[in-house]
Amino acid sequence: MRGTRQQIEVVPTPADVTIVAQQLISAAANVSIGKRGFFRVALAGGSTPRAVYTALAAGENLNWERWQIFWSDERCVPPTSPDSNYRMAKETLLDPLAHRGDAPRMVVRLAGDGDPDAAAAAYERAVRETVPANPASGAGQLPRFDLILLGMGADGHTASLFPHTTALAETERLVVANEAPKLNTTRLTFTFPLINASRRVLVLVGGADKAPALHKVLAGPRDPDLYPSQRLHPVDGTVTWLVDAAAHSQT
Ligand code: 6PG
């Protein structure tokens, strides 16, 4: 079946978000490795996935040598910075895995420490070289991740696709440097064409501060420049909103 499948899964607490996310990611990895030999996944930054990465590293062996790991966005900082999304995943997932003797097949860091436009272009090339397209899908020739993990900010942004920023309208490039004037910063981010070509998009949302935006994104009038997460519609895939009760309290 072609088209977007949307699932909204509401769980009581942030701890439940972690448990269910771990289950969904593990299942997606097993299915992808079984069908295609690899699990091609993009990780998210922010604080919510931290516990999920820790749980994945401590859980069952997931055939890590078949994982190809990317990032859906990155801050323009060195990989050693406390703000680095790479560093967060390294500390919570990659280092614990290495400690127990496991290593993903491929870890492709989105380099926040160089020229942002060059880093975005290099990452786009790396994605195209590694992640095959599925011409039979409605996503055409775009690289098709097995899973893209995302969060959502209290302003409705996802990845580093902030309200009213230029990257929202991108239709050609897969990875761009996006200026976020309100944050006075530039971020590197996947664009919607790449995100929406994915087989599966998993959005983790927790906390009462996200409740107004989640309501607007899921149930409000369409205004995707103001609420960028409204653009999450995999053309031939599933988007799962995994939210805790506090975040869902106004929807
Ligand atoms: C980042 C993100 C961003 C994040 C949301 C939610 O680098 O910060 O990728 O899009 O996922 O802002 O962040 P929290 O999980 O911290 O609420």
Residues whose N, C-alpha, C, O or C-beta is under 5 A from the ligand:
A	BS01	6PG	A44 G45 G46 S47 T48 P49 D73 L150 G151 M152 G153 H157 T158 A159 S160
